[in-house]
């Protein structure tokens, strides 16, 4: 059913329509990314999310569900302990849908880093929900899953032959 003056918009067809979603996802990835010898800017994540925001890692048997502060604290502990010494994550492709005051961005990503002295890399899909607030668009939740044997990125997600992160 379509109501007058109401329509859903897809930035997959018109990416210029909502550059703020691309900026926010890019800001998130920048805040968690850091090279060896540097430190991540995890505190910047607070500015992107609503206070009650959730981050959900769902690439194991049970999902890891955290609030923003819990997410930051768990990652900061790894960095402070010297376990996570580098990390880089980048968005490679995205499909964004907007309807009124809500939006959803399905992104493919690549990541690489060094954890406990061992290099790792991977890629996967991240689903980010946004809501319009009096202060502007904010993330309300982010959930992701990584590729693994038996689970690979479908071609329809527009991943293509992107380079390494």
C-alpha positions as CSV (number, residue, x, y, z in Angstrom):
1,X,0.0,0.0,0.0
2,X,1.4,3.4,-0.9
3,X,0.2,6.5,0.9
4,X,0.3,9.9,-0.7
5,X,3.6,11.7,-0.2
6,X,5.3,8.6,1.3
7,X,7.7,6.4,-0.5
8,X,10.7,4.3,0.4
9,X,14.0,5.4,-1.1
10,X,17.0,3.2,-1.9
11,X,20.5,4.6,-2.0
12,X,21.6,1.6,-4.0
13,X,20.0,3.3,-7.0
14,X,20.7,6.9,-5.9
15,X,23.8,6.9,-3.5
16,X,23.8,10.7,-3.5
17,X,20.5,10.8,-1.6
18,X,21.9,10.0,1.8
19,X,25.6,10.5,2.2
20,X,25.2,10.8,6.0
21,X,24.8,7.0,6.2
22,X,28.0,6.4,4.3
23,X,29.7,8.9,6.5
24,X,28.5,7.4,9.7
25,X,29.5,3.8,8.7
26,X,32.9,5.1,7.6
27,X,33.3,7.0,10.9
28,X,32.5,3.8,12.8
29,X,35.1,1.8,10.8
30,X,37.6,4.6,11.3
31,X,37.0,4.6,15.1
32,X,37.7,0.9,15.4
33,X,40.7,0.8,13.0
34,X,44.3,1.5,14.0
35,X,47.7,0.5,12.8
36,X,50.4,-1.2,14.8
37,X,51.8,1.3,17.4
38,X,48.6,3.5,17.3
39,X,45.4,3.4,19.4
40,X,41.8,3.2,18.2
41,X,39.4,6.0,18.8
42,X,36.6,3.9,20.3
43,X,35.1,6.8,22.2
44,X,33.9,8.3,18.9
45,X,31.4,5.5,18.6
46,X,29.3,7.1,21.3
47,X,28.5,10.0,18.9
48,X,27.2,7.7,16.2
49,X,24.7,5.7,18.3
50,X,21.6,6.4,20.4
51,X,22.3,5.9,24.1
52,X,20.5,2.5,24.0
53,X,22.3,1.3,20.9
54,X,23.2,-2.3,20.4
55,X,26.2,-4.0,18.7
56,X,25.8,-7.6,17.9
57,X,28.5,-10.0,16.8
58,X,26.7,-13.1,15.4
59,X,29.4,-15.2,13.9
60,X,29.6,-17.9,16.5
61,X,27.1,-20.4,18.0
62,X,25.6,-17.6,20.3
63,X,25.3,-13.9,19.5
64,X,27.5,-11.5,21.5
65,X,25.1,-8.6,22.3
66,X,26.5,-5.4,23.8
67,X,25.5,-1.9,24.5
68,X,27.8,0.8,23.1
69,X,29.8,1.2,26.4
70,X,30.2,-2.6,26.8
71,X,31.4,-2.9,23.2
72,X,34.0,-0.2,23.7
73,X,35.2,-1.6,27.0
74,X,35.6,-5.1,25.7
75,X,37.7,-4.0,22.7
76,X,39.7,-1.5,24.8
77,X,40.7,-4.3,27.2
78,X,42.1,-6.2,24.3
79,X,44.1,-3.2,23.1
80,X,45.3,-2.3,26.7
81,X,46.4,-5.8,27.3
82,X,48.5,-5.8,24.1
83,X,46.4,-8.6,22.6
84,X,44.9,-6.6,19.8
85,X,47.8,-4.6,18.2
86,X,46.2,-3.6,14.9
87,X,42.8,-3.7,13.2
88,X,41.4,-2.3,10.0
89,X,37.9,-2.6,8.8
90,X,36.4,-1.0,5.6
91,X,33.1,-1.1,3.9
92,X,33.3,-2.4,0.3
93,X,29.7,-2.2,-0.9
94,X,26.3,-1.2,0.6
95,X,22.6,-1.1,-0.1
96,X,20.7,1.5,1.9
97,X,16.9,1.7,2.3
98,X,15.2,4.7,3.9
99,X,11.6,5.1,4.9
100,X,10.6,8.2,6.7
101,X,12.5,8.3,10.0
102,X,14.1,4.9,9.7
103,X,16.9,3.5,7.5
104,X,18.8,0.3,7.1
105,X,22.2,-0.2,5.5
106,X,23.4,-3.7,4.5
107,X,27.2,-3.5,4.0
108,X,29.9,-5.9,3.0
109,X,33.2,-5.4,4.8
110,X,36.7,-6.5,4.9
111,X,38.9,-6.6,8.0
112,X,42.4,-7.5,9.0
113,X,44.4,-7.2,12.1
114,X,46.8,-8.8,14.6
115,X,45.4,-10.6,17.7
116,X,47.7,-12.2,20.2
117,X,50.6,-12.0,17.7
118,X,48.7,-13.7,14.9
119,X,47.5,-11.9,11.8
120,X,43.9,-12.4,10.7
121,X,41.7,-11.3,8.0
122,X,38.1,-11.8,6.9
123,X,35.0,-10.3,5.4
124,X,31.3,-10.4,6.0
125,X,28.1,-8.6,6.1
126,X,27.0,-5.9,8.6
127,X,23.4,-4.7,9.0
128,X,23.1,-1.2,10.5
129,X,19.8,0.3,11.5
130,X,19.4,4.1,11.8
131,X,16.7,6.3,13.3
132,X,16.2,10.0,12.8
133,X,16.4,11.8,16.2
134,X,16.0,15.5,17.1
135,X,19.9,15.6,16.9
136,X,19.9,14.0,13.4
137,X,20.4,10.4,12.2
138,X,21.9,8.0,14.7
139,X,22.7,4.3,14.6
140,X,20.3,2.2,16.8
141,X,21.8,-1.2,16.2
142,X,24.5,-2.9,14.2
143,X,24.7,-6.7,13.7
144,X,27.3,-8.6,11.7
145,X,28.4,-12.1,10.6
146,X,31.7,-13.2,9.1
147,X,32.2,-15.5,6.2
148,X,33.3,-19.0,7.1
149,X,33.2,-22.4,5.5
150,X,29.7,-22.9,4.1
151,X,28.8,-19.1,4.4
152,X,30.1,-16.8,1.7
153,X,29.1,-13.4,0.4
154,X,26.4,-13.6,-2.3
155,X,27.1,-11.9,-5.6
156,X,23.9,-9.8,-5.3
157,X,25.5,-7.8,-2.4
158,X,27.7,-6.1,-5.0
159,X,31.0,-7.1,-3.4
160,X,32.8,-7.5,-6.7
161,X,36.6,-7.7,-6.9
162,X,37.4,-5.1,-4.3
163,X,41.0,-4.9,-3.1
164,X,42.2,-5.8,0.4
165,X,41.5,-3.5,3.3
